[in-house]
Each structure stands twice: as C-alpha cells, then as structure tokens.
C-alpha cells in the first residue's frame, strides 16, 4: 500500500482553507471563494485553484480582512496550533485589523439601542397623535 504525503498531493484551495481552520466546513470555504471573499494573489479565484507556497491570500471574515502568506500545504485538518503553521499573516494586515477593531470598540459605546420605557412610549404615541 502506497503512503501519501499531505504536502505532495495536489489539493484544492477550499480544502486548504478548511485544513488551515479559516472555515468550519469545506462547504463554507467554497461559498466564501465563490462569493468573492477570498482573493488569491489579488484576484478572485475558483474553488479548484491549487494553492502554492508563498502565495498571498486575502480572506474576508465578518468585519475583518486578513492578508496571509501560505507557508505549507496540507489536506488534513488538525489542531489549531498545527493549522497556524500553514500560514503567516502579514504585519500590515495585523496592524490594520487591530486599528479597525479599536475603532469599532470606540464607536460601540456611542450607539445605544435602548428601548423606550412605558412612559416614553406613551409620550411618543401622544406626540404622533397630535401631529396627525
């Protein structure tokens, strides 16, 4: 029986993203690639793209956009500590994400989503009835 090495086999981009733990399932990785949330070397790509060592990926997840460099290839999903050995996030990307997170945190306190009290609701209804 021939033993296959995870690094010599040709793998698809969706499988690599899943193995590197960017997405919980390959299906979610596929949807992100098809939805334009993953860019390979600055351009949109297909799910079947074969990632290469040294390639730059731009991955948008929620509010954050990560720019990473592929360091190693693997088709097997392992623990998070091992998955982090497959890529390296660029310094510029880390700084940008941290500054954007700080801005979001600063804005969070200024926006309040408090429901009006019963007294305030009555005042609102009264105000609307008077102006109709």
Secondary structure, DSSP 8 states (H G I E B T S, - for coil): -----TTTS---HHHHHHHTTSSSSHHHHHHHHHTT-EEETTEE--TT----TT-EEEEEETTEEEEEEE----SS---HHHHGGGEEE-HHHHHHHHHHHHHHHHHHTT-------HHHHHHHHHHHHHH-
